[in-house]
Amino acid sequence: MRHDMGYSHDGTHASTGRLLFAMADRYFLTGDKEWFRRNRVRMQAAADWIIRQRTDYMKDVPNREKLHVAGLMPPTMLGDYAMPSCDWHWYYVGEVLSLQGSSVLPML
């Protein structure tokens, strides 16, 4: 564990939802079905990753459903501005972007 992060999970990507939404937005704006066909699997993998993180985070903690962080993404850092110190938090902007990005895919 580098930089006193204290927690490790399947990536630390606060922007996965943002990138996923941007990819969907590109398709909505251009209507490029060939581009969407080529990238659909990657977009689905990103949405699945988001759902897995929200589902698996702290799943074994007793009374998880009573915690204010139940169902949120694991804490993350918003870039390397705080390195080498630890600045892991629950950023609601990341939650919104993750929800936005993963919920748009079923509409496509």
Backbone torsions as a table, in degrees:
resi	resn	phi	psi	omega
1	MET	NA	112.8	-179.5
2	ARG	-90.1	151.4	171.6
3	HIS	59.5	31.4	174.6
4	ASP	55.2	38.6	-177.3
5	MET	-71.8	-35.0	171.8
6	GLY	76.9	-6.6	179.3
7	TYR	-152.8	139.9	179.5
8	SER	-129.8	134.5	175.2
9	HIS	-141.6	-171.5	-173.4
10	ASP	-72.1	57.1	-179.0
11	GLY	108.5	163.4	178.8
12	THR	-133.2	55.3	-169.3
13	HIS	-105.7	91.0	178.8
14	ALA	-66.5	-18.4	-175.5
15	SER	-99.2	4.9	-179.7
16	THR	-57.2	-45.9	178.9
17	GLY	-63.7	-38.9	179.5
18	ARG	-65.0	-42.7	178.7
19	LEU	-66.6	-40.2	178.8
20	LEU	-62.9	-44.1	178.6
21	PHE	-64.4	-39.6	179.0
22	ALA	-63.4	-38.1	178.0
23	MET	-65.3	-42.7	177.9
24	ALA	-64.9	-40.6	179.2
25	ASP	-61.7	-39.4	177.6
26	ARG	-58.2	-44.5	179.1
27	TYR	-64.8	-43.6	179.2
28	PHE	-59.8	-38.9	-176.7
29	LEU	-77.1	-34.6	-175.1
30	THR	-100.8	-27.1	-175.4
31	GLY	68.0	19.3	-177.1
32	ASP	-75.8	90.7	-176.3
33	LYS	-66.3	-33.1	178.6
34	GLU	-65.9	-43.4	177.2
35	TRP	-60.9	-44.5	179.6
36	PHE	-63.1	-42.6	179.4
37	ARG	-58.9	-42.3	-179.6
38	ARG	-68.2	-29.5	-173.5
39	ASN	-106.9	-1.7	-176.6
40	ARG	-56.7	-44.8	-177.7
41	VAL	-62.5	-42.1	179.1
42	ARG	-66.7	-39.3	178.8
43	MET	-66.3	-40.8	177.9
44	GLN	-65.4	-39.2	178.0
45	ALA	-62.1	-39.0	178.4
46	ALA	-66.3	-43.1	178.1
47	ALA	-64.3	-41.0	178.0
48	ASP	-63.5	-38.3	178.3
49	TRP	-62.3	-44.5	179.7
50	ILE	-60.9	-47.6	-179.6
51	ILE	-62.7	-41.9	178.9
52	ARG	-62.1	-42.2	179.7
53	GLN	-64.2	-43.2	-178.7
54	ARG	-67.7	-33.4	-178.7
55	THR	-79.7	-42.4	-172.6
56	ASP	-84.0	-22.0	-175.6
57	TYR	-63.3	119.9	177.4
58	MET	61.2	27.4	-176.5
59	LYS	-64.8	-23.7	-178.7
60	ASP	-94.9	4.3	179.5
61	VAL	-80.4	127.2	178.7
62	PRO	-59.0	142.2	178.9
63	ASN	58.2	32.3	-178.9
64	ARG	-52.9	-39.5	-175.6
65	GLU	-62.3	-17.7	179.5
66	LYS	-88.8	-11.6	-179.2
67	LEU	-78.6	144.8	179.9
68	HIS	-68.9	-11.8	-179.9
69	VAL	-100.4	2.6	-179.6
70	ALA	-59.8	128.2	178.5
71	GLY	85.4	-2.0	177.4
72	LEU	-88.7	164.9	172.2
73	MET	-66.8	156.0	175.1
74	PRO	-61.7	159.1	176.5
75	PRO	-55.3	150.4	-177.9
76	THR	-145.7	172.0	173.4
77	MET	-109.9	145.9	179.0
78	LEU	-98.1	53.2	179.7
79	GLY	113.1	-170.5	-174.3
80	ASP	-105.3	16.9	-176.6
81	TYR	-62.7	-26.7	-176.3
82	ALA	-96.0	-4.2	-178.2
83	MET	-59.1	141.2	7.1
84	PRO	-93.4	15.1	179.3
85	SER	-88.0	172.2	-179.1
86	CYS	-94.9	129.3	177.8
87	ASP	-139.0	46.3	-178.2
88	TRP	-84.8	129.6	179.6
89	HIS	-147.0	172.2	167.6
90	TRP	-91.6	111.4	179.7
91	TYR	-100.2	116.1	-178.0
92	TYR	-64.8	-25.4	175.8
93	VAL	-62.6	-37.5	176.3
94	GLY	-66.0	-37.1	177.8
95	GLU	-64.4	-44.0	-179.8
96	VAL	-63.8	-45.5	-179.8
97	LEU	-65.2	-37.7	178.2
98	SER	-66.3	-42.6	177.9
99	LEU	-65.1	-44.5	179.9
100	GLN	-61.7	-45.9	-177.5
101	GLY	-68.0	-41.2	-177.2
102	SER	-79.7	-22.0	-178.6
103	SER	-86.4	-15.3	-177.9
104	VAL	-80.6	-26.5	-174.7
105	LEU	-61.1	-41.6	178.5
106	PRO	-61.6	-20.3	179.4
107	MET	-78.1	-15.2	-176.4
108	LEU	-86.1	NA	NA
